[in-house]
Amino acid sequence: MGKVNPAREAAHKSLLKMKSGKYTNLEVNATLTRADMSAADRGLYTALVYGVCERIITLDKTIAKYSKVPLSKIDPEALAALRMGIYQLSFMDKIPDHAAVDESVTLAGRKAGGFVNALLRSFIRDEKRLPLPKKEDSDYLSVAYSVPEELSDRFVKWYGREEAERIFASFLENEKITLHVNTLKTNVEDVCKKLSAIPSAIAKDCVCTESFEGVAEGIEGGLWFVQDEASALCAEVLGAVSGETVIDTCACPGGKSFAVAIGMENTGELYSFDIHDNKLPLIRKGAKKLGIEIIKTNQRDARDPDGELLERADRVLCDAPCSGLGVIGKKPDIKYKDLSQIDNLPAVQYDVLCGAAQYVKNGGVLVYSTCTLNPEENFGVCQRFLASHPDFCLEPFLWAKGECSGSLTLMPHKDGTDGFYICKMRKREQHVKA
């Protein structure tokens, strides 16, 4: 048996582990932290793990077509090797066919090597044709974009078939890296020069690059942190300024709190709450690295607000727990989850928003956000909230593409960001509590 490239070997091991339900990003981060691989191998490893997870339905349909053995009967090591092999042959132009085949055969082991070799070579002889249904077929979107049919049907219901396909295609595109510049220590112009990056067209104080070179060093030095443009825009829409009292009710892992604190020029009070006490050290550690001193962290369920802070906040950010259907491009595992839990989320989100609203002073601002594209979790929740809270109203705001009425859905295929929802509301000045 031949020698296997360390990146492929590590990817094979990770894919076998993830069969037990481990999140892709957690497995990749853990492996890269302890791995002794070159930069090129780290890139190949990451591409293989994320790529196979993103395309697993398409890959399995292909394997099933060329295999005489049912998918459920294929040895797990052989199946992981086959998925990697088909992925490299179909979606990685720079990988030679012989490398994809030979190393997949080795990874499968002696017992299944011949089976893997025969299947992959049959696929190559068939001009690497993926077994896609006809465009008009009901399962086309599912097979072509590796989206479970139930989820595909929901997106079609929400956005129509053509728009749903564009969204799914955007999830599979190569991502740029977006960094939020820490203007307490540096500025956008200097960071663009340092990283050969370009300023974001969506969010203030963000830059975009396609290279990892120099990024890690700047994160360690507190010069910037990784944050999608949509998330950064959310903090920008909140509009917090120096000297204000601000509350972030669902703050972990802390990116929006950091962005808000930087916008406040590290002056004022910023309370960063979260229901998960074990995650709060992430905020404290990140704030220290960035030189942010105004953040106060505490464990708190957003549905049960702190009585000492009621009606004291100038601005409140409620980034509610959600289905995450807007960040499938970064976390492909999300699309394979049981969707039955999604139907219960709007009720929880409504309660979280109602709790957050109790912190807002008269004339203050409340921003509700999610990283999902499910309309029921987005404006559906805000619509219900506004109907039951006449003391709040939508607050229009300006952003890169013009004026918004107060409710904005960012679309990955249109805006180049995560799928994200932002709703800005204001508590009416004239309201007097009974």
C-alpha positions as CSV (number, residue, x, y, z in Angstrom):
1,M,0.0,0.0,0.0
2,G,1.3,3.5,-0.9
3,K,2.1,6.4,1.4
4,V,-0.8,8.8,2.1
5,N,-0.4,12.6,2.1
6,P,-0.8,13.8,5.8
7,A,-3.7,16.1,4.8
8,R,-5.7,13.3,3.3
9,E,-4.9,11.0,6.2
10,A,-6.1,13.6,8.7
11,A,-9.2,14.4,6.7
12,H,-10.1,10.7,6.5
13,K,-9.8,10.4,10.3
14,S,-11.9,13.5,10.9
15,L,-14.6,12.3,8.6
16,L,-14.8,9.0,10.4
17,K,-15.1,10.9,13.8
18,M,-17.8,13.2,12.5
19,K,-20.0,10.2,11.8
20,S,-20.8,10.4,15.5
21,G,-22.2,13.9,15.1
22,K,-19.2,16.1,15.8
23,Y,-19.5,19.6,14.4
24,T,-17.3,20.2,11.3
25,N,-15.8,23.4,12.6
26,L,-15.0,22.0,16.0
27,E,-13.3,18.9,14.5
28,V,-11.3,21.0,12.0
29,N,-10.2,23.5,14.6
30,A,-9.1,20.7,17.0
31,T,-7.2,18.9,14.3
32,L,-5.4,22.0,13.0
33,T,-4.5,23.0,16.6
34,R,-2.6,19.8,17.2
35,A,-1.5,18.9,13.7
36,D,2.1,19.3,12.4
37,M,1.3,20.1,8.7
38,S,2.6,22.6,6.2
39,A,0.4,25.5,5.2
40,A,-0.5,23.7,1.9
41,D,-1.5,20.5,3.7
42,R,-3.6,22.5,6.3
43,G,-5.4,24.1,3.4
44,L,-6.0,20.7,1.6
45,Y,-7.2,19.1,4.9
46,T,-9.7,21.9,5.5
47,A,-10.9,21.9,1.9
48,L,-11.4,18.1,2.0
49,V,-13.3,18.0,5.3
50,Y,-15.6,20.9,4.6
51,G,-16.0,19.9,0.9
52,V,-17.1,16.3,1.7
53,C,-19.5,17.6,4.4
54,E,-21.0,20.2,2.1
55,R,-21.5,17.7,-0.8
56,I,-22.3,14.5,1.1
57,I,-25.7,13.9,-0.5
58,T,-24.3,14.4,-4.0
59,L,-21.3,12.2,-3.2
60,D,-23.4,9.4,-1.7
61,K,-25.8,9.4,-4.7
62,T,-22.7,9.0,-7.0
63,I,-21.3,6.2,-4.9
64,A,-24.7,4.4,-4.9
65,K,-24.8,4.6,-8.7
66,Y,-21.5,3.0,-9.2
67,S,-21.6,0.5,-6.3
68,K,-23.1,-3.0,-6.3
69,V,-23.0,-2.9,-2.5
70,P,-25.7,-0.9,-0.8
71,L,-24.3,2.3,0.9
72,S,-25.3,1.0,4.4
73,K,-23.2,-2.1,3.8
74,I,-20.0,-0.3,2.8
75,D,-17.3,-0.4,5.5
76,P,-17.1,3.1,7.1
77,E,-13.4,3.5,6.3
78,A,-14.0,2.6,2.6
79,L,-17.1,4.9,2.5
80,A,-15.1,7.9,3.9
81,A,-12.3,7.2,1.3
82,L,-14.8,7.0,-1.5
83,R,-16.4,10.3,-0.5
84,M,-13.0,11.9,-0.5
85,G,-12.1,10.4,-3.8
86,I,-15.3,11.4,-5.6
87,Y,-15.0,14.9,-4.1
88,Q,-11.5,15.4,-5.4
89,L,-12.3,14.0,-8.8
90,S,-15.4,16.1,-9.2
91,F,-14.7,19.4,-7.4
92,M,-11.0,19.9,-7.0
93,D,-9.4,20.8,-10.4
94,K,-5.8,20.9,-9.2
95,I,-5.8,17.4,-7.8
96,P,-4.5,14.8,-10.4
97,D,-6.9,11.8,-10.9
98,H,-4.2,9.3,-10.0
99,A,-3.5,11.0,-6.6
100,A,-7.2,11.1,-5.7
101,V,-7.6,7.4,-6.6
102,D,-4.4,5.9,-5.3
103,E,-4.6,7.6,-1.9
104,S,-8.3,6.8,-1.5
105,V,-7.5,3.2,-2.2
106,T,-4.7,3.2,0.5
107,L,-7.0,4.9,3.0
108,A,-9.7,2.3,2.4
109,G,-7.4,-0.4,3.7
110,R,-6.3,-3.7,2.1
111,K,-9.7,-5.4,2.4
112,A,-11.7,-2.7,0.6
113,G,-8.9,-1.2,-1.6
114,G,-9.9,-3.1,-4.7
115,F,-13.5,-2.2,-4.4
116,V,-12.6,1.5,-4.0
117,N,-10.2,1.4,-6.9
118,A,-12.8,-0.2,-9.2
119,L,-15.5,2.3,-8.3
120,L,-13.4,5.4,-8.7
121,R,-12.0,4.2,-12.0
122,S,-15.5,3.4,-13.3
123,F,-16.5,7.0,-12.4
124,I,-13.5,8.4,-14.3
125,R,-14.3,6.2,-17.4
126,D,-17.8,7.6,-17.3
127,E,-16.4,11.1,-17.6
128,K,-17.0,11.8,-13.9
129,R,-20.7,12.4,-14.5
130,L,-22.6,13.1,-11.3
131,P,-26.0,11.4,-11.3
132,L,-28.1,14.6,-11.2
133,P,-31.9,14.5,-11.7
134,K,-33.5,16.6,-14.4
135,K,-33.8,20.3,-13.4
136,E,-37.6,20.0,-13.2
137,D,-37.5,17.0,-10.9
138,S,-38.5,17.6,-7.3
139,D,-35.2,16.2,-5.9
140,Y,-32.9,18.1,-8.3
141,L,-32.0,20.9,-5.7
142,S,-31.4,18.3,-3.1
143,V,-29.0,16.2,-5.1
144,A,-27.3,19.0,-7.0
145,Y,-26.6,21.1,-3.9
146,S,-26.6,18.4,-1.3
147,V,-29.5,19.8,0.7
148,P,-32.0,17.4,2.3
149,E,-35.3,17.4,0.5
150,E,-37.2,18.7,3.5
151,L,-34.9,21.7,3.9
152,S,-34.9,22.3,0.1
153,D,-38.7,22.3,0.1
154,R,-38.8,24.9,2.9
155,F,-36.5,27.3,1.0
156,V,-38.6,26.8,-2.1
157,K,-41.7,27.7,0.0
158,W,-40.0,30.8,1.4
159,Y,-38.2,32.2,-1.6
160,G,-39.4,30.3,-4.8
161,R,-37.4,27.6,-6.7
162,E,-35.1,29.9,-8.6
163,E,-34.1,32.0,-5.6
164,A,-33.6,28.9,-3.5
165,E,-31.2,27.5,-6.1
166,R,-29.2,30.7,-6.1
167,I,-29.0,30.6,-2.3
168,F,-27.9,27.0,-2.2
169,A,-25.2,27.8,-4.9
170,S,-23.9,30.6,-2.8
171,F,-23.4,28.4,0.2
172,L,-21.0,26.3,-1.9
173,E,-18.9,29.1,-3.2
174,N,-15.4,29.8,-1.9
175,E,-15.5,32.2,1.0
176,K,-13.6,35.4,1.5
177,I,-12.2,36.1,5.0
178,T,-13.8,39.2,6.6
179,L,-12.0,40.9,9.5
180,H,-13.3,43.6,11.8
181,V,-10.5,46.1,12.3
182,N,-9.9,47.2,15.9
183,T,-9.8,50.9,15.5
184,L,-8.7,51.3,19.1
185,K,-5.3,50.1,17.9
186,T,-5.1,50.6,14.1
187,N,-7.1,51.7,11.1
188,V,-8.7,50.2,7.9
189,E,-6.1,51.8,5.5
190,D,-3.1,50.3,7.4
191,V,-4.7,46.9,7.6
192,C,-5.5,46.9,3.9
193,K,-1.9,47.6,3.1
194,K,-0.6,45.0,5.6
195,L,-2.9,42.2,4.4
196,S,-3.4,43.2,0.7
197,A,-7.1,43.4,1.7
198,I,-9.9,45.7,0.5
199,P,-12.4,47.6,2.6
200,S,-15.8,46.0,3.0
201,A,-18.6,47.5,0.8
202,I,-21.1,46.4,3.4
203,A,-19.8,47.2,6.9
204,K,-17.7,50.0,8.3
205,D,-14.3,49.1,9.7
206,C,-14.2,45.7,8.0
207,V,-11.8,44.4,5.4
208,C,-12.0,41.4,3.1
209,T,-9.2,39.2,1.9
210,E,-8.8,35.8,0.3
211,S,-5.4,35.0,1.9
212,F,-4.7,33.7,5.4
213,E,-1.2,35.2,5.4
214,G,-0.7,37.5,8.4
215,V,-4.3,37.0,9.6
216,A,-3.5,34.9,12.7
217,E,-0.7,37.3,13.9
218,G,-3.1,40.2,13.8
219,I,-5.7,38.3,15.7
220,E,-3.2,37.4,18.4
221,G,-2.1,41.0,18.5
222,G,-5.6,42.3,18.9
223,L,-5.5,44.3,15.7
224,W,-8.6,42.7,14.3
225,F,-10.9,39.7,14.7
226,V,-12.8,37.5,12.3
227,Q,-16.4,38.7,11.8
228,D,-18.8,38.4,8.8
229,E,-19.9,41.7,7.3
230,A,-23.5,41.0,8.2
231,S,-22.7,40.6,11.8
232,A,-20.6,43.7,11.8
233,L,-23.4,45.6,10.1
234,C,-25.7,44.5,12.9
235,A,-23.5,46.2,15.5
236,E,-23.2,49.3,13.2
237,V,-27.0,49.5,12.9
238,L,-27.3,49.4,16.7
239,G,-25.5,52.7,16.6
240,A,-23.9,52.8,20.1
241,V,-21.7,55.8,20.8
242,S,-19.3,56.8,23.5
243,G,-20.7,57.2,27.0
244,E,-23.9,55.2,26.5
245,T,-25.3,52.2,28.4
246,V,-25.6,49.2,26.1
247,I,-26.7,45.6,26.7
248,D,-26.0,42.6,24.5
249,T,-28.4,40.0,25.8
250,C,-27.1,36.9,23.9
251,A,-23.5,37.8,23.5
252,C,-21.3,34.7,23.1
253,P,-18.9,34.2,21.5
254,G,-18.6,38.0,21.7
255,G,-18.0,39.3,18.2
256,K,-20.9,41.8,18.2
257,S,-20.0,43.0,21.7
258,F,-16.5,43.6,20.5
259,A,-17.7,45.6,17.5
260,V,-20.1,47.6,19.7
261,A,-17.4,48.4,22.2
262,I,-15.0,49.5,19.5
263,G,-17.7,51.7,18.0
264,M,-18.2,53.2,21.5
265,E,-14.5,54.0,21.5
266,N,-14.1,51.9,24.7
267,T,-16.1,54.5,26.7
268,G,-19.4,53.9,28.5
269,E,-21.0,50.7,29.9
270,L,-21.5,47.5,27.9
271,Y,-23.1,44.5,29.6
272,S,-22.6,41.2,27.7
273,F,-24.9,38.6,29.0
274,D,-25.3,34.9,27.9
275,I,-27.2,31.9,29.2
276,H,-24.1,29.8,28.9
277,D,-21.7,30.6,31.7
278,N,-18.9,28.4,30.3
279,K,-18.8,30.5,27.2
280,L,-18.3,33.9,28.9
281,P,-14.5,33.4,29.3
282,L,-14.4,33.7,25.4
283,I,-15.7,37.2,25.7
284,R,-13.3,38.2,28.6
285,K,-10.3,36.7,26.8
286,G,-11.2,38.4,23.5
287,A,-11.9,41.8,25.1
288,K,-8.5,41.7,26.9
289,K,-6.7,40.9,23.6
290,L,-8.4,43.8,21.8
291,G,-7.8,46.2,24.7
292,I,-11.5,46.6,25.5
293,E,-12.2,47.5,29.1
294,I,-15.9,48.5,29.1
295,I,-17.4,45.0,28.8
296,K,-19.0,43.5,31.9
297,T,-20.0,39.8,31.5
298,N,-22.5,37.8,33.4
299,Q,-24.6,34.7,33.0
300,R,-28.2,35.5,32.4
301,D,-31.2,34.0,30.5
302,A,-32.4,36.8,28.2
303,R,-36.0,35.8,29.1
304,D,-35.3,36.8,32.7
305,P,-33.8,40.3,32.6
306,D,-31.7,41.8,35.4
307,G,-34.1,43.8,37.6
308,E,-31.4,46.5,38.3
309,L,-31.1,47.3,34.6
310,L,-34.7,47.6,33.6
311,E,-35.3,50.7,31.4
312,R,-31.7,51.8,31.8
313,A,-30.2,51.0,28.5
314,D,-29.8,53.4,25.6
315,R,-29.4,50.5,23.2
316,V,-30.1,46.8,23.5
317,L,-28.9,44.1,21.1
318,C,-30.9,40.9,21.0
319,D,-29.1,38.4,18.8
320,A,-31.5,35.5,19.3
321,P,-30.7,31.8,19.3
322,C,-31.8,30.6,15.9
323,S,-31.7,27.7,13.3
324,G,-28.5,29.1,11.7
325,L,-29.8,28.5,8.2
326,G,-28.0,31.6,6.9
327,V,-24.5,30.3,7.8
328,I,-24.7,26.9,6.1
329,G,-21.8,28.0,3.9
330,K,-19.5,28.1,7.0
331,K,-21.2,25.3,8.9
332,P,-22.4,22.7,6.5
333,D,-23.6,20.4,9.3
334,I,-26.5,22.7,9.9
335,K,-28.4,21.6,6.8
336,Y,-28.4,18.0,7.9
337,K,-30.0,18.6,11.3
338,D,-33.5,17.5,12.2
339,L,-35.8,20.4,11.2
340,S,-38.6,19.6,13.6
341,Q,-36.8,21.8,16.2
342,I,-37.1,24.8,14.0
343,D,-40.8,25.1,14.4
344,N,-40.4,25.7,18.1
345,L,-37.8,28.5,17.8
346,P,-40.1,31.5,17.0
347,A,-41.8,31.1,20.4
348,V,-38.5,31.1,22.2
349,Q,-37.2,34.0,20.2
350,Y,-40.3,36.0,20.9
351,D,-39.8,35.5,24.7
352,V,-36.1,36.4,24.4
353,L,-37.0,39.6,22.5
354,C,-39.7,40.5,25.1
355,G,-37.1,40.1,27.8
356,A,-34.5,42.2,26.0
357,A,-37.1,45.0,25.5
358,Q,-37.4,45.5,29.2
359,Y,-33.9,47.0,29.4
360,V,-34.7,49.8,26.9
361,K,-35.3,53.3,28.2
362,N,-37.8,55.6,26.7
363,G,-36.4,56.8,23.3
364,G,-33.9,54.0,23.3
365,V,-33.1,51.5,20.5
366,L,-33.7,47.8,20.3
367,V,-32.1,45.6,17.6
368,Y,-33.2,42.0,17.0
369,S,-31.0,39.8,14.8
370,T,-30.5,36.2,13.7
371,C,-28.2,34.3,11.3
372,T,-31.1,32.5,9.7
373,L,-33.1,32.9,6.5
374,N,-36.3,31.5,7.9
375,P,-38.8,34.3,7.7
376,E,-40.8,32.9,10.6
377,E,-37.8,33.4,12.9
378,N,-37.1,36.8,11.5
379,F,-39.8,39.4,10.7
380,G,-42.4,36.9,11.9
381,V,-41.0,37.3,15.4
382,C,-40.7,41.1,15.2
383,Q,-44.2,41.4,13.7
384,R,-45.6,39.6,16.7
385,F,-43.5,41.7,19.1
386,L,-44.5,45.0,17.6
387,A,-48.2,44.0,17.6
388,S,-48.0,43.2,21.3
389,H,-45.7,46.2,22.2
390,P,-47.2,49.4,20.9
391,D,-44.6,51.4,22.7
392,F,-42.0,50.2,20.1
393,C,-41.9,51.0,16.4
394,L,-39.7,50.2,13.4
395,E,-36.7,52.6,13.1
396,P,-35.5,53.2,9.5
397,F,-31.7,53.2,9.0
398,L,-29.2,53.7,6.2
399,W,-26.8,51.1,5.0
400,A,-24.6,50.5,2.0
401,K,-27.4,49.8,-0.4
402,G,-29.7,52.7,0.7
403,E,-32.4,53.3,3.2
404,C,-34.1,50.4,5.0
405,S,-37.5,50.6,6.7
406,G,-36.1,49.0,9.8
407,S,-36.3,45.3,8.8
408,L,-33.5,43.9,6.6
409,T,-32.6,40.4,5.4
410,L,-29.1,40.1,4.0
411,M,-28.8,37.4,1.3
412,P,-25.6,35.5,0.6
413,H,-26.1,35.4,-3.2
414,K,-27.0,39.1,-3.4
415,D,-24.9,40.7,-0.6
416,G,-22.0,38.4,-0.4
417,T,-22.5,38.0,3.4
418,D,-24.0,35.3,5.6
419,G,-27.7,35.0,5.4
420,F,-28.7,37.4,8.2
421,Y,-31.6,39.3,9.6
422,I,-31.6,42.8,11.3
423,C,-34.6,44.6,12.7
424,K,-34.1,48.0,14.4
425,M,-36.8,49.3,16.7
426,R,-37.2,52.4,18.9
427,K,-39.1,52.8,22.1
428,R,-41.4,55.8,21.8
429,E,-40.4,58.8,23.8
430,Q,-43.9,59.6,24.9
431,H,-44.5,56.2,26.5
432,V,-45.1,56.4,30.2
433,K,-45.1,53.1,32.1
434,A,-48.5,52.6,33.8
